[in-house]
């Protein structure tokens, strides 16, 4: 007879946590007893979600703002006391409606990079100490810390009109591969995951005529991502931490 695995509660931080995939991830992690700190820009919405989801901690901040990165990291540490998983989920389309690159304003291109690339870079740097500490705590049991960056098929396929978003997500995916090479010896796994086309506010902004019935439910994508994180955390650490 197999003994059921006992779930050890995780400490999880999620950006863009008040709608779409981010909200579904907050719900999925909290439902199984994990402690979740989520970040979003609008204080009233953050407070509403935090009241509704037991075990969650709302943080008001904008990952695109350099000034917010360390404040967010400090609040994550204070709320959770450590960090096992970071999900960089907050995303910007760039210009809305979507525009050809030749018609994209420089400011809109920069905004997509600030949210989708530079923001995750800054926040990851600011939280590396907590993630490395958790990795050291779990090393004896072969438990890794995980950074998961939410990517897109637009990072690979050159869709006309998706230039700002696609270029920023492509850079995020490659940055994730570099982080993985650099951090894996320290017990931290870094992933870039494309959850697929989902019925989210972001997708509705990009493709307002899309039929929601043809799109993946965010809760289904969240379940897949949580399962992927669990698998990665359970991977045996083959390399000793320097």
N, C-alpha and C positions, 0 to 999 in steps of 0.2 A: 504494500500500500504506500503510495507517494505522500510525503508530508507536504502540505500546502506551504508555498513560500510566504514568509511574513514580510509585508511591505514596510520598509523603514522610511518614515516621512522625510521628504526632501525639502530643501530651501530653494525656492525658484523665483527668479526675477524675469518679468515679461514686459517688453515695451509695446506701446500701442494696445493697451489691455482693456479698452472699454468698448470695442466694437469688433465685428468680424472674427477673424481667426484668433486675434489676441484675446478677446473676451472668451471665446470658446476654450482656449488653453487655460485661462484663469479658472474657469468653471471645472474643467477636466482635472486639473491638478488638485484644486481645493476639495473636490468631491471625494478624493481618495485619502484625504488627510494631510496633504502637503501644505506647507506654509508658503504663501505666494505674495510677493510684492509686485504690483503692476504700476506702470507709468503711463500717463496720458496728459494731454495739455490742458484740458478743461476741468477746473476744480469741482464744479457742481456735478458733472458726470462721474468723475473719479469717486466722489463721496457717495453717490447713489449706488455705484457698483460695489464699493467696499462694504456698505451697509447690507447689501443683499447677499453677498457671498461670504459665508463664514470661513474664517481662516485666511482671508485676503487682507492686504495692506495697500491702500492707495497712495500713490506719490504723484504730485502734480509737477510736471516738468516737460520740457521739449528737447528731445535728443538731438535736434538740429542746432541747438544753441550751445556754443562752447561753454558759456557761463553756467549751464545747468548740469553738465556732466558729473562734476565732483559732488555737487549737492545731491544729485540722484543716488550716486554710489554711497554716500554717507548715510542717506536715509534707508537704502537697501540693507546696509550692514546693521543699522540700529533696529530695523524692523525684524530682521531674520536671524541676526547673530552669526551669520555665515552664509555661504552661497555654494550650492551644488550644481545649479543649472541656470544659465543665462540664455534667454531667447530674445534675440534682436528681431522684432517683428514689425515695429513701426515703419511705415513706408509712405513715400510721396510719389505721385504720378508725374510730377513736373507740370507742364501746362495742361489745363483743362478748359475746353475740350482738347484732346490729344492733337499734337501738331507735328508736321514734318520738321526735321532738324533745321532746315533753312528758315522756317517760320518760328522757331523756338527762341524766345528771348533769353539772353545770357542769364538773367536773374532766375528764370524758371529752371534752367539747366542746373545752375548752382544750388537751387533749393532741393532738387532731386538728389544731388550728390550729398548735400548736407545731411539729409534725413536718412538716405539709403546706404551711404558709405562712410562718410566722415563721422556721423553720429555713432554708429556701431563701433567704429574704431576707437573713438574717445571713451565710450562707456566700457568697452571691453578692457582697455588699458586701466581705467579707474577701478575696475572690479577684479583685476587679475590677482591681487593679493588675497581676497576672500576665496576665489576659486582655487588657487594654489593651496591655501590652507585646508580647504575641504578635501582636496586630492590627497594631501598628506595624511589626513585623518582616515581616509578610506583605503589607503594603499595596502594595508595588511589584508584587507578583504577583497582586494582587486577591484575597487570601485573608483571609477574616474569621475572627475567633474566634466561637465559638458557645456559647450557654447554652441547654440544652434542659431544660424543666421537664415532667415526666411528669404529664399530666392524666388526665381520665376523662370518659366521657359523662355521669357523674353531676354534672359541673360545669355541664351544660346542661339535663339532664332531671331534674325534681324527683321522684326515686324515694322513696316512703314508706319510712322506716326507714334511709335513707342520709343523714340530715340533717347530721350532723357532718362526714362525709367529703365529701359533695357541696358543702356550703357552703365548706369549706376549699379544695377543688379549684377551685371557681368563683372564689374570691378569688385563687388562684394563677394561674389563666388570665388574669384581668384585670391582675394585677400584671405578668405577662409581657408583655402588650401595652404597658403603660406603660414598662417597662424597654426594650422594643424601640424605642419612640419616642425615648427619651432616649439610648440607647447606639448606635443605628445610625450616627449621624454619626461615631462613634469607631471604626468598623470591627467592632463586636460585634453579632451577630444574636441575638435572644432568641426562642425558640419555646416554645409549650405544645402538647404532642402527646399525643393519646389513642391508646394502642397497641391498644385493644380488649380484650375479655374474654379473659383468658389463664389457662392452667392453672398457677397459682402458689399458694404457701402463703397469701398474702393473700386471694385469691379463695376458697380453700377455707374460710378462717375466716368469710368473709362469707356464702357460699352453700355450706354443707357437703354439700347434696344434689345439687349440679350434676354433670352427667356430664362428666368431663374430656375425653372424645372430642369434645365439641361446642365446646371452647375452643381458642383459638389457642395454639400452642406458643411459649413465651418466646423461643426461638432465632429463630423466624420474625419476631416483632416486633422483635427486636434487629437483624436484618438490615435491616429496613425503616428503623429509626431511624438506623443507621449510614449508609445510603444517603442519607437526608434530610440528615444533617449534612454529608456530603460535598458535596451539591448546594449547600447554603447557604454553605459555606466557599468554594466556587468562584465564587460570585456576585461580579461586578465591583463594587468600591466606587465608587459614583457621586459620593459627596460626599467632599470632602477633609477630612481630620482636622484639627480646629481646633488 
